[in-house]
């Protein structure tokens, strides 16, 4: 393995785990607190499962019972994707849109554009977690936040479990509010969408 290959593997490992998770959690909290009706539905679902018990571990059965929480995670990913683009190389020469492309050419898929395009989504400008209740929704669109094809994210299932556990552990005990609901989320877009700051108030739930 060359030094360049080692470098890119390290970048993949770092950006694909800690960076994506921490930034997405910030974005997730922002949208949950921005829409009080969404936060209330999350509270109701979590309360129904844990019955006020804020100490016991989250189990596999708990995760299986969650319906609204994973829908919120997917809708946040659609509404504000952590990966705005996905790169792919072509392995053989090809002709696309009247242009000849040599092997090794890198293309970037506009993930944000796909996830917010009216051809694929009804009312894409609206934040509607319930859209992911639809079993007829195209599987590729449903999982696009984790990539596509044979090189999709190998850890997407564990990531979904981790995020659902996080929501349970956080919101069964705490309430979170934006300091100023009128201030938009501050992010910078590079390879990842990074959250610059998230001023919130955290308090124990009553």
C-alpha positions in Angstrom: 0.0 0.0 0.0 1.4 3.4 -1.0 1.6 6.4 1.3 -1.2 8.0 -0.7 -3.5 5.0 -0.3 -2.7 4.9 3.5 -3.6 8.6 3.7 -6.9 8.2 1.9 -7.8 5.1 4.0 -7.2 7.1 7.2 -9.3 10.0 5.9 -12.1 7.5 5.1 -12.0 6.0 8.5 -11.9 9.3 10.3 -14.6 11.1 8.3 -16.8 8.1 8.1 -17.1 7.6 11.8 -16.4 10.4 14.3 -16.9 13.4 12.0 -20.1 12.2 10.4 -21.7 11.0 13.7 -20.9 14.2 15.8 -22.0 16.6 13.0 -25.1 14.7 12.2 -26.1 14.5 15.9 -25.9 18.3 16.1 -28.0 18.7 12.9 -30.5 16.1 14.3 -30.9 18.0 17.6 -31.4 21.2 15.7 -34.3 20.0 13.6 -36.0 18.1 16.5 -35.9 21.2 18.6 -36.9 23.5 15.7 -40.2 21.6 15.3 -41.9 21.2 18.7 -44.6 18.9 17.3 -41.8 16.5 16.2 -40.1 16.7 19.6 -43.4 15.9 21.3 -44.0 12.8 19.1 -40.4 11.6 20.0 -41.2 12.1 23.7 -44.4 10.2 23.4 -42.8 7.3 21.6 -39.9 7.0 24.0 -42.2 7.4 27.1 -44.4 4.7 25.8 -41.5 2.3 25.6 -39.6 3.2 28.8 -42.5 4.2 31.0 -40.5 6.7 32.9 -37.5 4.5 33.5 -34.4 6.6 32.8 -31.8 4.2 34.0 -32.2 0.8 32.3 -30.2 0.1 29.2 -31.7 0.4 25.7 -32.4 -3.1 24.3 -32.7 -4.6 20.9 -36.5 -4.9 21.5 -36.7 -1.2 22.3 -35.1 -0.4 19.0 -37.5 -2.6 17.2 -40.5 -0.8 18.7 -39.3 2.6 17.5 -41.1 3.8 14.4 -41.1 7.6 14.6 -37.5 8.1 15.8 -35.9 6.3 12.8 -38.3 8.2 10.5 -37.0 11.5 12.0 -33.4 10.4 11.5 -34.0 9.7 7.8 -36.0 12.9 7.3 -33.2 15.0 8.8 -30.8 13.2 6.6 -32.9 14.0 3.6 -33.6 17.6 4.6 -30.0 18.4 5.5 -27.6 15.6 4.3 -24.3 15.2 6.1 -22.7 14.1 2.8 -23.8 16.6 0.1 -22.1 14.7 -2.7 -20.7 11.2 -3.3 -17.8 10.5 -5.5 -17.5 7.5 -7.9 -14.8 6.5 -10.4 -15.5 4.9 -13.8 -13.3 1.9 -14.4 -13.7 1.8 -18.2 -13.9 4.5 -20.9 -17.5 5.6 -21.5 -19.7 8.1 -23.3 -22.1 10.2 -21.3 -24.2 13.2 -22.4 -22.2 13.3 -25.7 -18.8 13.5 -24.0 -16.1 10.8 -23.9 -14.8 10.0 -20.5 -11.6 8.1 -19.8 -11.2 5.4 -17.2 -10.4 6.8 -13.8 -12.6 9.9 -14.3 -14.2 10.9 -11.0 -17.9 11.9 -10.9 -19.7 13.5 -8.0 -23.4 12.7 -7.4 -25.4 15.6 -6.1 -27.0 13.9 -3.1 -28.6 17.0 -1.9 -30.3 17.6 -5.2 -31.6 14.1 -5.3 -32.9 14.1 -1.8 -34.8 17.4 -2.4 -36.0 16.9 -5.9 -39.8 17.1 -6.4 -39.6 14.3 -9.0 -38.7 11.9 -6.1 -40.4 13.5 -3.1 -43.8 15.0 -2.4 -43.4 18.5 -0.8 -39.6 18.1 -0.5 -39.3 21.6 1.1 -41.4 20.4 4.0 -40.0 18.5 7.1 -42.3 15.5 7.2 -40.8 12.4 9.0 -44.0 10.4 8.3 -43.0 10.2 4.7 -40.7 7.3 5.7 -43.6 5.3 7.0 -44.4 4.6 3.3 -43.3 1.0 2.6 -43.6 1.8 -1.1 -40.9 4.4 -1.0 -38.0 3.5 -3.2 -35.4 1.5 -1.2 -32.5 3.3 -2.9 -34.0 6.7 -2.0 -34.7 5.5 1.6 -31.1 4.5 2.2 -29.4 7.1 0.0 -28.0 8.9 3.1 -25.6 5.9 3.4 -24.5 5.8 -0.2 -25.6 3.4 -2.9 -24.3 0.4 -4.9 -21.7 -2.1 -3.8 -19.7 0.6 -2.0 -22.4 1.9 0.2 -21.6 2.5 3.9 -21.0 -0.9 5.5 -21.9 0.5 8.9 -25.3 2.0 8.0 -27.3 -0.5 10.2 -25.1 0.0 13.2 -25.2 3.8 12.7 -29.0 3.8 12.7 -29.0 1.7 15.9 -26.5 4.1 17.5 -28.5 7.2 16.6 -31.8 5.6 17.9 -30.1 4.7 21.1 -28.8 8.2 21.4 -32.3 9.7 21.0 -33.7 7.3 23.7 -31.0 8.0 26.2 -31.2 11.7 25.7 -34.9 12.5 25.4 -36.2 10.0 28.0 -34.4 12.2 30.6 -33.7 15.6 29.1 -35.5 18.3 27.2 -33.6 20.6 24.8 -34.6 24.0 23.4 -32.9 26.3 20.9 -31.7 29.5 22.5 -33.1 31.4 19.6 -35.5 29.4 17.3 -35.3 32.2 14.7 -31.6 31.7 14.1 -30.8 29.3 11.3 -28.4 26.4 11.7 -24.9 27.5 11.1 -23.0 25.0 8.9 -20.2 24.9 6.5 -20.2 22.5 3.5 -17.1 20.6 2.5 -16.7 16.9 2.1 -19.0 16.8 5.1 -21.6 19.2 6.3 -20.2 20.5 9.5 -22.2 22.2 12.3 -20.3 25.3 13.4 -22.4 26.0 16.6 -25.6 25.0 18.2 -26.7 27.2 21.1 -29.3 25.2 23.2 -30.7 25.0 26.7 -30.8 21.5 28.3 -33.0 20.8 31.3 -34.3 17.7 33.1 -37.7 16.6 31.9 -40.6 16.9 34.4 
